[in-house]
């Protein structure tokens, strides 16, 4: 079975055409490991077969916490093996309070089976376009080294992010992320209602 954690609506910061499964929820805590560093909390919910809602609490380094949400509609899910890409539309930062601001997006994610690695392991390629506070095309990849260790990289048209993701189980992930000159650590878990 495919990792539910791999079915979330963001790679690092860019949206993807992967959805949290209906009746699942995902919590992620992401922080800069310094005193007064950036902190983000995400609570993502799979709503029905096509929608995902992500509630976010964001505190920039040395700043005040702000709350916002992301909403996406998954038109079609990606078929493994590159048969058909996933397609999603939505909005990030609907409240327009984060540094990247409100962005409407259209995105497609191609999911390719990695036969060289045992288990259901996929490499994802995401291509999209965003309009709003940031207007640009974006691209991202998730490439497995093993069934538990993934390389993450993305370019939102304004900033390049990269990271390593370790998945000790199908419902938990630990991340080391580099965004500009910042290092962020992340822990996420997925569960069923």
C-alpha positions as CSV (number, residue, x, y, z in Angstrom):
1,X,0.0,0.0,0.0
2,X,1.2,3.5,-0.8
3,X,2.3,5.7,2.0
4,X,-0.6,7.9,3.0
5,X,2.0,10.5,4.1
6,X,3.1,10.7,0.5
7,X,-0.4,11.8,-0.4
8,X,-0.4,15.4,0.9
9,X,-1.0,18.6,-0.9
10,X,2.5,20.1,-0.6
11,X,6.0,19.0,-1.4
12,X,7.8,21.5,0.8
13,X,6.0,24.7,0.0
14,X,4.6,24.2,-3.5
15,X,1.3,22.5,-3.9
16,X,1.1,19.0,-5.5
17,X,-1.7,17.0,-7.2
18,X,-1.6,14.4,-4.3
19,X,-4.4,14.5,-1.8
20,X,-4.8,13.4,1.8
21,X,-7.1,10.3,1.7
22,X,-10.8,10.8,2.8
23,X,-11.2,10.3,6.6
24,X,-7.4,10.8,7.2
25,X,-5.8,13.8,8.8
26,X,-2.2,14.9,8.8
27,X,-0.4,17.0,11.4
28,X,3.0,18.5,10.7
29,X,5.2,20.6,13.1
30,X,8.0,22.4,11.2
31,X,10.5,24.7,13.0
32,X,13.8,26.4,12.7
33,X,16.0,25.0,15.5
34,X,17.0,28.4,16.9
35,X,15.7,30.6,19.7
36,X,12.8,32.7,18.2
37,X,13.1,30.9,14.8
38,X,10.3,30.3,12.4
39,X,7.5,27.8,13.4
40,X,4.7,26.3,11.3
41,X,1.9,24.0,12.3
42,X,-0.2,22.3,9.7
43,X,-3.4,20.3,10.1
44,X,-4.6,18.7,6.8
45,X,-7.9,17.0,6.3
46,X,-9.1,14.8,3.4
47,X,-12.7,16.0,2.7
48,X,-14.7,13.6,0.5
49,X,-13.0,12.1,-2.5
50,X,-11.8,15.4,-4.1
51,X,-11.1,18.1,-1.5
52,X,-8.4,18.8,1.0
53,X,-8.3,21.5,3.6
54,X,-5.1,22.5,5.4
55,X,-5.2,24.8,8.4
56,X,-1.9,26.6,9.1
57,X,-0.4,28.5,12.0
58,X,2.7,30.4,10.9
59,X,5.1,32.3,13.1
60,X,7.9,34.0,11.2
61,X,11.3,34.3,12.9
62,X,10.9,37.0,15.6
63,X,7.3,37.7,14.6
64,X,3.7,37.1,15.7
65,X,1.6,34.0,14.8
66,X,-0.9,34.2,12.0
67,X,-3.5,31.7,10.8
68,X,-4.5,30.8,7.3
69,X,-5.8,27.9,5.2
70,X,-5.1,26.2,2.0
71,X,-7.9,24.5,0.0
72,X,-7.5,22.2,-3.0
73,X,-9.7,20.3,-5.4
74,X,-8.2,17.1,-6.8
75,X,-9.7,16.7,-10.3
76,X,-8.0,13.4,-10.9
77,X,-5.5,11.3,-8.9
78,X,-2.2,10.2,-10.4
79,X,-2.0,6.7,-11.7
80,X,1.3,5.0,-10.7
81,X,3.6,4.1,-13.6
82,X,3.1,7.4,-15.4
83,X,-0.2,6.2,-16.9
84,X,-2.0,9.5,-16.1
85,X,-1.0,12.5,-14.0
86,X,-2.9,13.9,-11.1
87,X,-4.5,17.3,-11.6
88,X,-5.5,19.7,-8.8
89,X,-6.6,23.4,-8.5
90,X,-6.8,25.5,-5.4
91,X,-5.6,28.4,-3.2
92,X,-2.7,28.6,-0.8
93,X,-2.8,31.1,2.1
94,X,-6.4,32.1,1.6
95,X,-6.1,34.8,4.4
96,X,-3.1,36.4,2.6
97,X,-1.0,36.6,5.8
98,X,2.2,34.6,5.1
99,X,5.3,36.0,3.3
100,X,4.4,34.3,0.1
101,X,0.8,35.6,0.2
102,X,-2.3,34.3,-1.4
103,X,-1.8,32.2,-4.5
104,X,-4.3,30.4,-6.8
105,X,-2.8,27.4,-8.5
106,X,-3.2,24.7,-11.1
107,X,-0.9,21.7,-10.7
108,X,-0.2,18.3,-12.2
109,X,1.8,15.5,-10.5
110,X,3.3,12.5,-12.4
111,X,3.8,9.4,-10.3
112,X,6.5,7.0,-11.5
113,X,7.0,3.5,-10.0
114,X,10.5,2.8,-8.9
115,X,10.9,-0.9,-9.7
116,X,14.5,-0.9,-8.5
117,X,13.3,-0.4,-4.9
118,X,11.2,-3.1,-3.2
119,X,7.7,-2.1,-2.0
120,X,5.3,0.4,-3.5
121,X,7.8,3.3,-4.0
122,X,7.2,6.2,-6.3
123,X,9.1,9.2,-7.7
124,X,6.9,12.2,-8.2
125,X,7.4,15.1,-10.6
126,X,5.2,18.2,-10.0
127,X,4.6,21.0,-12.5
128,X,2.3,23.9,-12.0
129,X,1.5,27.6,-12.3
130,X,0.5,30.1,-9.5
131,X,-1.2,33.5,-9.7
132,X,-1.4,36.0,-6.9
133,X,1.1,37.5,-4.6
134,X,3.6,35.3,-6.4
135,X,2.9,34.7,-10.1
136,X,5.1,32.1,-11.8
137,X,5.5,28.5,-12.9
138,X,6.8,26.0,-10.3
139,X,8.4,22.6,-10.3
140,X,9.2,20.0,-7.7
141,X,10.5,16.4,-7.4
142,X,10.4,13.7,-4.8
143,X,13.0,11.0,-5.5
144,X,13.4,7.9,-3.3
145,X,16.9,6.6,-2.4
146,X,15.3,3.7,-0.5
147,X,11.7,2.9,0.5
148,X,12.3,5.1,3.6
149,X,14.6,7.9,2.4
150,X,13.6,10.6,-0.1
151,X,15.2,13.6,-1.7
152,X,12.8,16.6,-2.0
153,X,13.5,19.6,-4.2
154,X,11.4,22.5,-5.6
155,X,11.5,25.8,-7.2
156,X,8.5,28.1,-6.8
157,X,9.8,30.6,-9.3
158,X,11.2,32.8,-6.6
159,X,12.9,30.5,-4.1
160,X,14.6,27.0,-4.3
161,X,13.9,24.6,-1.4
162,X,15.5,21.2,-0.8
163,X,15.3,18.5,1.9
164,X,15.6,14.9,2.9
165,X,12.6,13.0,4.2
166,X,12.9,9.9,6.3
167,X,9.8,7.7,6.6
168,X,10.2,5.2,9.5
169,X,6.6,4.1,8.8
170,X,3.8,4.7,6.2
171,X,2.2,7.2,8.6
172,X,5.2,9.2,9.9
173,X,7.9,11.3,8.4
174,X,10.9,13.3,9.6
175,X,12.3,16.1,7.4
176,X,15.4,18.2,7.2
177,X,14.7,21.2,5.0
178,X,16.8,24.0,3.6
179,X,14.9,27.2,2.5
180,X,17.1,30.1,1.6
181,X,19.7,30.4,4.4
182,X,17.3,28.7,6.9
183,X,17.3,25.1,8.1
184,X,14.0,23.7,9.2
185,X,13.2,20.4,11.0
186,X,9.8,18.8,10.6
187,X,7.8,15.9,12.1
188,X,4.5,14.8,10.5
189,X,2.1,12.1,11.3
190,X,-1.1,10.8,9.5
191,X,-4.0,9.1,11.2
192,X,-7.6,8.1,10.4
193,X,-10.7,9.7,12.0
